[in-house]
């Protein structure tokens, strides 16, 4: 069996790790690597190109080399070209390539552009959001406040909410608390509403 030459990798990507180089996000699984072009990440009405390269071969040393070389690319097109090179030249590894697209609004923007903390306040509520969580506190007389928060594991709802707020910031300024909750429901953004005391 032909073996790839072994090199010392300055930026080896380990199993379970996610890294970003330029506008490309890479995530390493045991026997596959997933790459996303972040050019349109977080943008409504846009698509994000992505690919996965995988194999059922058990030679993980070979995967370490191939995946590490691909993740050196800061250009998605260059990474895809290199993935196709390995598929064509390393037949013994039985490498497979799958190309697809995701909705831009469902993909987190790059760390370079980052999640900036958002705060919107009007006469009816205070809204705050960042990459980790979001909350909406209703304003009204008395001591009780209602704070909708994300439901479950949060990650999907958080990024959907964050991108939705960026797209609708002007409209949100004039909404009431109930109108905002209804808009989130119509946008399929899961929230959990509970009462907390000031």
FIKOLZA-1660 file (N, C-alpha, C; in steps of 0.1 Angstrom, whole numbers, plus 5000, padded with zeros to 4 digits):
% residues 198
   i   px   py   pz ch aa at
   1 5008 4988 5000  A  X  N
   1 5000 5000 5000  A  X CA
   1 5009 5012 5000  A  X  C
   2 5006 5022 4991  A  X  N
   2 5014 5034 4991  A  X CA
   2 5011 5042 5003  A  X  C
   3 5021 5048 5008  A  X  N
   3 5020 5057 5020  A  X CA
   3 5024 5071 5016  A  X  C
   4 5016 5080 5022  A  X  N
   4 5020 5094 5020  A  X CA
   4 5032 5097 5029  A  X  C
   5 5040 5107 5024  A  X  N
   5 5052 5111 5032  A  X CA
   5 5047 5117 5045  A  X  C
   6 5054 5115 5055  A  X  N
   6 5051 5121 5068  A  X CA
   6 5058 5134 5071  A  X  C
   7 5051 5143 5076  A  X  N
   7 5057 5156 5079  A  X CA
   7 5053 5160 5093  A  X  C
   8 5060 5170 5098  A  X  N
   8 5056 5176 5111  A  X CA
   8 5046 5187 5108  A  X  C
   9 5034 5186 5114  A  X  N
   9 5024 5196 5112  A  X CA
   9 5024 5207 5122  A  X  C
  10 5024 5219 5118  A  X  N
  10 5024 5230 5127  A  X CA
  10 5010 5233 5132  A  X  C
  11 5000 5229 5124  A  X  N
  11 4986 5231 5127  A  X CA
  11 4977 5219 5125  A  X  C
  12 4980 5208 5132  A  X  N
  12 4972 5196 5131  A  X CA
  12 4958 5198 5137  A  X  C
  13 4948 5194 5130  A  X  N
  13 4935 5195 5135  A  X CA
  13 4931 5182 5141  A  X  C
  14 4927 5182 5153  A  X  N
  14 4924 5170 5161  A  X CA
  14 4909 5166 5160  A  X  C
  15 4905 5154 5163  A  X  N
  15 4891 5149 5163  A  X CA
  15 4883 5158 5172  A  X  C
  16 4872 5163 5167  A  X  N
  16 4863 5171 5175  A  X CA
  16 4866 5186 5174  A  X  C
  17 4877 5190 5168  A  X  N
  17 4882 5204 5168  A  X CA
  17 4875 5211 5157  A  X  C
  18 4872 5224 5159  A  X  N
  18 4868 5233 5149  A  X CA
  18 4877 5245 5148  A  X  C
  19 4882 5248 5136  A  X  N
  19 4891 5259 5134  A  X CA
  19 4887 5268 5122  A  X  C
  20 4892 5280 5122  A  X  N
  20 4889 5289 5111  A  X CA
  20 4902 5294 5105  A  X  C
  21 4903 5293 5092  A  X  N
  21 4915 5300 5085  A  X CA
  21 4909 5309 5074  A  X  C
  22 4911 5322 5076  A  X  N
  22 4905 5331 5067  A  X CA
  22 4890 5330 5068  A  X  C
  23 4883 5328 5056  A  X  N
  23 4869 5327 5056  A  X CA
  23 4864 5312 5054  A  X  C
  24 4872 5303 5059  A  X  N
  24 4869 5289 5059  A  X CA
  24 4868 5283 5073  A  X  C
  25 4857 5276 5076  A  X  N
  25 4856 5269 5089  A  X CA
  25 4857 5254 5086  A  X  C
  26 4866 5248 5094  A  X  N
  26 4868 5233 5093  A  X CA
  26 4864 5227 5106  A  X  C
  27 4858 5215 5105  A  X  N
  27 4855 5207 5117  A  X CA
  27 4860 5192 5114  A  X  C
  28 4867 5187 5123  A  X  N
  28 4873 5173 5122  A  X CA
  28 4864 5163 5129  A  X  C
  29 4860 5153 5122  A  X  N
  29 4854 5141 5128  A  X CA
  29 4865 5129 5128  A  X  C
  30 4861 5118 5133  A  X  N
  30 4871 5107 5133  A  X CA
  30 4876 5103 5120  A  X  C
  31 4867 5102 5110  A  X  N
  31 4871 5098 5097  A  X CA
  31 4867 5107 5086  A  X  C
  32 4864 5120 5089  A  X  N
  32 4860 5129 5079  A  X CA
  32 4863 5144 5083  A  X  C
  33 4863 5152 5073  A  X  N
  33 4866 5167 5076  A  X CA
  33 4855 5174 5069  A  X  C
  34 4849 5184 5076  A  X  N
  34 4838 5193 5070  A  X CA
  34 4844 5207 5069  A  X  C
  35 4841 5213 5057  A  X  N
  35 4846 5227 5054  A  X CA
  35 4834 5235 5050  A  X  C
  36 4834 5248 5054  A  X  N
  36 4824 5257 5050  A  X CA
  36 4830 5270 5045  A  X  C
  37 4825 5276 5035  A  X  N
  37 4829 5289 5030  A  X CA
  37 4820 5299 5037  A  X  C
  38 4827 5308 5045  A  X  N
  38 4819 5317 5054  A  X CA
  38 4816 5331 5048  A  X  C
  39 4819 5332 5035  A  X  N
  39 4816 5344 5028  A  X CA
  39 4802 5349 5030  A  X  C
  40 4792 5340 5029  A  X  N
  40 4778 5344 5031  A  X CA
  40 4772 5339 5044  A  X  C
  41 4780 5336 5053  A  X  N
  41 4775 5331 5066  A  X CA
  41 4768 5342 5073  A  X  C
  42 4756 5339 5079  A  X  N
  42 4748 5348 5086  A  X CA
  42 4739 5357 5077  A  X  C
  43 4740 5356 5064  A  X  N
  43 4733 5364 5055  A  X CA
  43 4720 5358 5050  A  X  C
  44 4709 5366 5052  A  X  N
  44 4696 5361 5047  A  X CA
  44 4695 5361 5032  A  X  C
  45 4690 5350 5026  A  X  N
  45 4688 5349 5012  A  X CA
  45 4701 5345 5005  A  X  C
  46 4711 5341 5012  A  X  N
  46 4724 5337 5006  A  X CA
  46 4726 5322 5009  A  X  C
  47 4735 5316 5002  A  X  N
  47 4739 5302 5004  A  X CA
  47 4753 5301 5008  A  X  C
  48 4756 5291 5016  A  X  N
  48 4770 5288 5020  A  X CA
  48 4775 5275 5014  A  X  C
  49 4785 5276 5006  A  X  N
  49 4791 5264 5000  A  X CA
  49 4798 5256 5011  A  X  C
  50 4797 5242 5010  A  X  N
  50 4804 5234 5020  A  X CA
  50 4807 5220 5014  A  X  C
  51 4817 5214 5019  A  X  N
  51 4821 5200 5015  A  X CA
  51 4825 5192 5027  A  X  C
  52 4824 5179 5025  A  X  N
  52 4830 5169 5034  A  X CA
  52 4838 5159 5027  A  X  C
  53 4850 5156 5032  A  X  N
  53 4858 5145 5026  A  X CA
  53 4860 5135 5037  A  X  C
  54 4857 5122 5033  A  X  N
  54 4856 5112 5043  A  X CA
  54 4861 5099 5037  A  X  C
  55 4863 5089 5046  A  X  N
  55 4868 5075 5042  A  X CA
  55 4865 5065 5053  A  X  C
  56 4862 5053 5048  A  X  N
  56 4860 5042 5058  A  X CA
  56 4873 5034 5060  A  X  C
  57 4884 5039 5054  A  X  N
  57 4897 5033 5057  A  X CA
  57 4901 5036 5071  A  X  C
  58 4909 5027 5077  A  X  N
  58 4913 5028 5091  A  X CA
  58 4926 5035 5093  A  X  C
  59 4932 5040 5083  A  X  N
  59 4946 5045 5084  A  X CA
  59 4945 5060 5088  A  X  C
  60 4944 5062 5102  A  X  N
  60 4941 5075 5107  A  X CA
  60 4954 5084 5106  A  X  C
  61 4966 5078 5105  A  X  N
  61 4978 5086 5102  A  X CA
  61 4977 5093 5089  A  X  C
  62 4971 5086 5079  A  X  N
  62 4970 5092 5066  A  X CA
  62 4960 5104 5067  A  X  C
  63 4949 5102 5074  A  X  N
  63 4939 5112 5075  A  X CA
  63 4945 5125 5082  A  X  C
  64 4953 5122 5092  A  X  N
  64 4959 5134 5099  A  X CA
  64 4967 5142 5089  A  X  C
  65 4974 5136 5080  A  X  N
  65 4982 5143 5070  A  X CA
  65 4972 5151 5060  A  X  C
  66 4963 5143 5055  A  X  N
  66 4954 5149 5044  A  X CA
  66 4946 5161 5050  A  X  C
  67 4940 5158 5062  A  X  N
  67 4931 5168 5068  A  X CA
  67 4939 5181 5072  A  X  C
  68 4951 5178 5077  A  X  N
  68 4959 5190 5081  A  X CA
  68 4964 5198 5070  A  X  C
  69 4967 5192 5058  A  X  N
  69 4971 5199 5046  A  X CA
  69 4959 5207 5041  A  X  C
  70 4947 5201 5041  A  X  N
  70 4935 5209 5036  A  X CA
  70 4932 5221 5044  A  X  C
  71 4934 5219 5058  A  X  N
  71 4930 5230 5066  A  X CA
  71 4940 5242 5067  A  X  C
  72 4951 5240 5060  A  X  N
  72 4961 5251 5058  A  X CA
  72 4955 5262 5049  A  X  C
  73 4946 5258 5041  A  X  N
  73 4940 5268 5031  A  X CA
  73 4931 5278 5037  A  X  C
  74 4933 5291 5034  A  X  N
  74 4925 5301 5038  A  X CA
  74 4914 5305 5028  A  X  C
  75 4914 5298 5016  A  X  N
  75 4904 5299 5006  A  X CA
  75 4896 5286 5004  A  X  C
  76 4883 5288 5004  A  X  N
  76 4875 5276 5003  A  X CA
  76 4877 5269 4990  A  X  C
  77 4879 5276 4979  A  X  N
  77 4881 5271 4966  A  X CA
  77 4894 5263 4965  A  X  C
  78 4904 5268 4972  A  X  N
  78 4917 5261 4972  A  X CA
  78 4916 5248 4981  A  X  C
  79 4909 5249 4992  A  X  N
  79 4907 5237 5000  A  X CA
  79 4899 5226 4992  A  X  C
  80 4889 5230 4985  A  X  N
  80 4882 5221 4977  A  X CA
  80 4890 5214 4966  A  X  C
  81 4898 5223 4960  A  X  N
  81 4908 5218 4949  A  X CA
  81 4917 5208 4955  A  X  C
  82 4922 5210 4967  A  X  N
  82 4932 5201 4973  A  X CA
  82 4925 5188 4977  A  X  C
  83 4913 5189 4982  A  X  N
  83 4905 5177 4986  A  X CA
  83 4903 5168 4973  A  X  C
  84 4900 5174 4962  A  X  N
  84 4898 5167 4950  A  X CA
  84 4912 5160 4945  A  X  C
  85 4923 5168 4948  A  X  N
  85 4936 5162 4944  A  X CA
  85 4939 5149 4952  A  X  C
  86 4936 5150 4965  A  X  N
  86 4939 5138 4973  A  X CA
  86 4930 5126 4969  A  X  C
  87 4917 5129 4965  A  X  N
  87 4908 5119 4961  A  X CA
  87 4913 5112 4948  A  X  C
  88 4918 5120 4939  A  X  N
  88 4923 5115 4926  A  X CA
  88 4937 5108 4927  A  X  C
  89 4945 5111 4938  A  X  N
  89 4958 5106 4939  A  X CA
  89 4960 5095 4950  A  X  C
  90 4951 5094 4959  A  X  N
  90 4952 5085 4970  A  X CA
  90 4941 5075 4969  A  X  C
  91 4940 5067 4959  A  X  N
  91 4929 5057 4956  A  X CA
  91 4928 5047 4967  A  X  C
  92 4940 5043 4973  A  X  N
  92 4940 5033 4984  A  X CA
  92 4932 5037 4996  A  X  C
  93 4929 5050 4998  A  X  N
  93 4922 5054 5010  A  X CA
  93 4907 5054 5008  A  X  C
  94 4903 5052 4996  A  X  N
  94 4888 5052 4993  A  X CA
  94 4882 5065 4998  A  X  C
  95 4887 5076 4995  A  X  N
  95 4882 5089 4999  A  X CA
  95 4869 5092 4992  A  X  C
  96 4860 5099 4999  A  X  N
  96 4847 5103 4993  A  X CA
  96 4845 5118 4995  A  X  C
  97 4840 5125 4985  A  X  N
  97 4837 5139 4986  A  X CA
  97 4823 5142 4984  A  X  C
  98 4817 5150 4993  A  X  N
  98 4803 5154 4992  A  X CA
  98 4802 5169 4993  A  X  C
  99 4797 5175 4982  A  X  N
  99 4795 5190 4982  A  X CA
  99 4780 5193 4984  A  X  C
 100 4778 5204 4991  A  X  N
 100 4764 5208 4994  A  X CA
 100 4764 5223 4997  A  X  C
 101 4752 5228 5000  A  X  N
 101 4750 5242 5003  A  X CA
 101 4741 5243 5015  A  X  C
 102 4743 5253 5024  A  X  N
 102 4734 5256 5035  A  X CA
 102 4729 5270 5034  A  X  C
 103 4718 5273 5040  A  X  N
 103 4713 5286 5040  A  X CA
 103 4722 5295 5049  A  X  C
 104 4725 5307 5044  A  X  N
 104 4735 5315 5050  A  X CA
 104 4730 5319 5064  A  X  C
 105 4718 5321 5066  A  X  N
 105 4713 5325 5079  A  X CA
 105 4714 5314 5090  A  X  C
 106 4716 5302 5085  A  X  N
 106 4717 5291 5095  A  X CA
 106 4732 5288 5099  A  X  C
 107 4741 5296 5093  A  X  N
 107 4756 5294 5096  A  X CA
 107 4761 5306 5103  A  X  C
 108 4768 5303 5114  A  X  N
 108 4774 5314 5122  A  X CA
 108 4784 5321 5114  A  X  C
 109 4785 5335 5115  A  X  N
 109 4796 5342 5108  A  X CA
 109 4809 5338 5113  A  X  C
 110 4820 5342 5106  A  X  N
 110 4833 5338 5110  A  X CA
 110 4837 5345 5124  A  X  C
 111 4846 5339 5131  A  X  N
 111 4851 5346 5143  A  X CA
 111 4857 5359 5140  A  X  C
 112 4863 5361 5128  A  X  N
 112 4869 5374 5125  A  X CA
 112 4859 5385 5125  A  X  C
 113 4847 5382 5119  A  X  N
 113 4836 5392 5119  A  X CA
 113 4830 5392 5132  A  X  C
 114 4829 5380 5138  A  X  N
 114 4824 5379 5152  A  X CA
 114 4810 5382 5155  A  X  C
 115 4805 5377 5166  A  X  N
 115 4793 5381 5172  A  X CA
 115 4795 5393 5181  A  X  C
 116 4790 5404 5177  A  X  N
 116 4790 5416 5186  A  X CA
 116 4778 5417 5194  A  X  C
 117 4779 5420 5207  A  X  N
 117 4768 5421 5216  A  X CA
 117 4758 5431 5211  A  X  C
 118 4745 5427 5211  A  X  N
 118 4734 5435 5207  A  X CA
 118 4726 5439 5219  A  X  C
 119 4722 5452 5219  A  X  N
 119 4712 5456 5229  A  X CA
 119 4702 5466 5223  A  X  C
 120 4689 5462 5224  A  X  N
 120 4679 5471 5218  A  X CA
 120 4669 5473 5230  A  X  C
 121 4666 5486 5232  A  X  N
 121 4657 5489 5243  A  X CA
 121 4646 5499 5238  A  X  C
 122 4634 5497 5241  A  X  N
 122 4623 5506 5238  A  X CA
 122 4614 5507 5250  A  X  C
 123 4602 5513 5248  A  X  N
 123 4593 5514 5259  A  X CA
 123 4587 5501 5264  A  X  C
 124 4588 5491 5256  A  X  N
 124 4581 5478 5260  A  X CA
 124 4590 5467 5265  A  X  C
 125 4603 5467 5261  A  X  N
 125 4612 5456 5264  A  X CA
 125 4627 5460 5263  A  X  C
 126 4635 5452 5269  A  X  N
 126 4650 5453 5267  A  X CA
 126 4654 5440 5261  A  X  C
 127 4661 5440 5250  A  X  N
 127 4666 5429 5243  A  X CA
 127 4681 5429 5243  A  X  C
 128 4687 5417 5247  A  X  N
 128 4702 5416 5246  A  X CA
 128 4705 5403 5239  A  X  C
 129 4716 5402 5232  A  X  N
 129 4720 5390 5225  A  X CA
 129 4735 5390 5222  A  X  C
 130 4741 5378 5223  A  X  N
 130 4755 5376 5219  A  X CA
 130 4756 5362 5213  A  X  C
 131 4768 5357 5212  A  X  N
 131 4770 5344 5206  A  X CA
 131 4766 5333 5215  A  X  C
 132 4764 5335 5228  A  X  N
 132 4761 5325 5238  A  X CA
 132 4746 5324 5242  A  X  C
 133 4739 5335 5242  A  X  N
 133 4726 5335 5247  A  X CA
 133 4718 5348 5242  A  X  C
 134 4705 5348 5245  A  X  N
 134 4698 5360 5243  A  X CA
 134 4686 5361 5253  A  X  C
 135 4682 5373 5256  A  X  N
 135 4671 5374 5266  A  X CA
 135 4663 5387 5262  A  X  C
 136 4650 5386 5265  A  X  N
 136 4641 5398 5262  A  X CA
 136 4633 5400 5275  A  X  C
 137 4635 5411 5281  A  X  N
 137 4628 5414 5294  A  X CA
 137 4617 5424 5291  A  X  C
 138 4605 5421 5295  A  X  N
 138 4594 5430 5293  A  X CA
 138 4594 5441 5303  A  X  C
 139 4590 5453 5299  A  X  N
 139 4589 5464 5308  A  X CA
 139 4574 5467 5311  A  X  C
 140 4571 5468 5324  A  X  N
 140 4557 5471 5328  A  X CA
 140 4557 5474 5343  A  X  C
 141 4547 5481 5348  A  X  N
 141 4547 5484 5362  A  X CA
 141 4547 5472 5371  A  X  C
 142 4552 5473 5382  A  X  N
 142 4553 5461 5391  A  X CA
 142 4567 5455 5392  A  X  C
 143 4567 5444 5399  A  X  N
 143 4580 5438 5401  A  X CA
 143 4583 5426 5392  A  X  C
 144 4572 5421 5386  A  X  N
 144 4574 5409 5378  A  X CA
 144 4578 5412 5364  A  X  C
 145 4588 5404 5359  A  X  N
 145 4592 5406 5345  A  X CA
 145 4592 5392 5338  A  X  C
 146 4589 5392 5325  A  X  N
 146 4589 5380 5318  A  X CA
 146 4601 5380 5308  A  X  C
 147 4609 5369 5309  A  X  N
 147 4621 5369 5301  A  X CA
 147 4621 5356 5292  A  X  C
 148 4618 5358 5279  A  X  N
 148 4619 5347 5270  A  X CA
 148 4634 5343 5268  A  X  C
 149 4637 5330 5269  A  X  N
 149 4650 5326 5266  A  X CA
 149 4650 5314 5257  A  X  C
 150 4661 5311 5251  A  X  N
 150 4661 5300 5241  A  X CA
 150 4658 5286 5248  A  X  C
 151 4653 5277 5240  A  X  N
 151 4648 5264 5245  A  X CA
 151 4659 5254 5242  A  X  C
 152 4661 5244 5251  A  X  N
 152 4669 5233 5248  A  X CA
 152 4684 5236 5248  A  X  C
 153 4691 5231 5238  A  X  N
 153 4706 5232 5238  A  X CA
 153 4710 5246 5233  A  X  C
 154 4701 5254 5227  A  X  N
 154 4702 5268 5225  A  X CA
 154 4710 5271 5212  A  X  C
 155 4720 5263 5208  A  X  N
 155 4729 5268 5197  A  X CA
 155 4722 5272 5185  A  X  C
 156 4713 5264 5180  A  X  N
 156 4705 5267 5167  A  X CA
 156 4697 5279 5169  A  X  C
 157 4689 5280 5180  A  X  N
 157 4681 5291 5183  A  X CA
 157 4689 5304 5184  A  X  C
 158 4700 5303 5191  A  X  N
 158 4708 5315 5193  A  X CA
 158 4713 5321 5180  A  X  C
 159 4718 5313 5171  A  X  N
 159 4723 5319 5158  A  X CA
 159 4712 5324 5149  A  X  C
 160 4700 5317 5149  A  X  N
 160 4689 5321 5142  A  X CA
 160 4684 5335 5147  A  X  C
 161 4683 5335 5161  A  X  N
 161 4678 5348 5167  A  X CA
 161 4688 5359 5164  A  X  C
 162 4701 5357 5166  A  X  N
 162 4711 5367 5164  A  X CA
 162 4710 5373 5149  A  X  C
 163 4709 5364 5140  A  X  N
 163 4709 5368 5126  A  X CA
 163 4695 5375 5122  A  X  C
 164 4685 5370 5129  A  X  N
 164 4671 5376 5127  A  X CA
 164 4671 5390 5132  A  X  C
 165 4677 5392 5143  A  X  N
 165 4678 5406 5149  A  X CA
 165 4685 5416 5140  A  X  C
 166 4697 5411 5135  A  X  N
 166 4704 5419 5126  A  X CA
 166 4696 5423 5113  A  X  C
 167 4688 5414 5108  A  X  N
 167 4680 5417 5097  A  X CA
 167 4668 5426 5099  A  X  C
 168 4663 5426 5112  A  X  N
 168 4651 5432 5115  A  X CA
 168 4652 5443 5126  A  X  C
 169 4664 5448 5128  A  X  N
 169 4666 5457 5139  A  X CA
 169 4657 5470 5139  A  X  C
 170 4655 5475 5127  A  X  N
 170 4646 5487 5126  A  X CA
 170 4632 5484 5130  A  X  C
 171 4626 5473 5125  A  X  N
 171 4613 5469 5129  A  X CA
 171 4611 5466 5143  A  X  C
 172 4621 5460 5149  A  X  N
 172 4621 5456 5163  A  X CA
 172 4619 5468 5172  A  X  C
 173 4625 5479 5168  A  X  N
 173 4625 5491 5176  A  X CA
 173 4610 5496 5179  A  X  C
 174 4601 5493 5170  A  X  N
 174 4587 5498 5172  A  X CA
 174 4578 5487 5176  A  X  C
 175 4583 5475 5179  A  X  N
 175 4574 5464 5183  A  X CA
 175 4571 5464 5198  A  X  C
 176 4559 5458 5202  A  X  N
 176 4556 5456 5216  A  X CA
 176 4562 5443 5220  A  X  C
 177 4562 5439 5232  A  X  N
 177 4567 5427 5237  A  X CA
 177 4560 5415 5231  A  X  C
 178 4547 5415 5230  A  X  N
 178 4539 5405 5224  A  X CA
 178 4541 5404 5209  A  X  C
 179 4542 5415 5202  A  X  N
 179 4545 5414 5188  A  X CA
 179 4559 5408 5185  A  X  C
 180 4568 5411 5194  A  X  N
 180 4582 5405 5192  A  X CA
 180 4581 5389 5194  A  X  C
 181 4574 5385 5204  A  X  N
 181 4572 5371 5206  A  X CA
 181 4566 5364 5195  A  X  C
 182 4555 5370 5189  A  X  N
 182 4548 5365 5178  A  X CA
 182 4557 5364 5165  A  X  C
 183 4565 5375 5163  A  X  N
 183 4574 5375 5152  A  X CA
 183 4585 5364 5153  A  X  C
 184 4589 5361 5165  A  X  N
 184 4599 5350 5167  A  X CA
 184 4593 5336 5164  A  X  C
 185 4580 5335 5168  A  X  N
 185 4573 5323 5165  A  X CA
 185 4571 5320 5150  A  X  C
 186 4567 5331 5143  A  X  N
 186 4565 5330 5129  A  X CA
 186 4578 5327 5121  A  X  C
 187 4590 5331 5128  A  X  N
 187 4603 5329 5122  A  X CA
 187 4609 5315 5126  A  X  C
 188 4601 5307 5133  A  X  N
 188 4605 5294 5137  A  X CA
 188 4617 5294 5146  A  X  C
 189 4618 5304 5155  A  X  N
 189 4629 5305 5165  A  X CA
 189 4624 5301 5178  A  X  C
 190 4629 5290 5183  A  X  N
 190 4624 5284 5196  A  X CA
 190 4628 5293 5208  A  X  C
 191 4618 5296 5216  A  X  N
 191 4621 5303 5229  A  X CA
 191 4614 5296 5240  A  X  C
 192 4618 5299 5252  A  X  N
 192 4611 5294 5264  A  X CA
 192 4608 5306 5272  A  X  C
 193 4596 5308 5276  A  X  N
 193 4591 5319 5284  A  X CA
 193 4589 5315 5299  A  X  C
 194 4595 5323 5307  A  X  N
 194 4593 5320 5322  A  X CA
 194 4593 5333 5329  A  X  C
 195 4588 5333 5341  A  X  N
 195 4587 5345 5349  A  X CA
 195 4598 5346 5359  A  X  C
 196 4604 5358 5360  A  X  N
 196 4614 5360 5371  A  X CA
 196 4611 5372 5378  A  X  C
 197 4616 5373 5390  A  X  N
 197 4614 5385 5398  A  X CA
 197 4625 5394 5398  A  X  C
 198 4623 5407 5397  A  X  N
 198 4633 5418 5397  A  X CA
 198 4640 5418 5411  A  X  C
% end
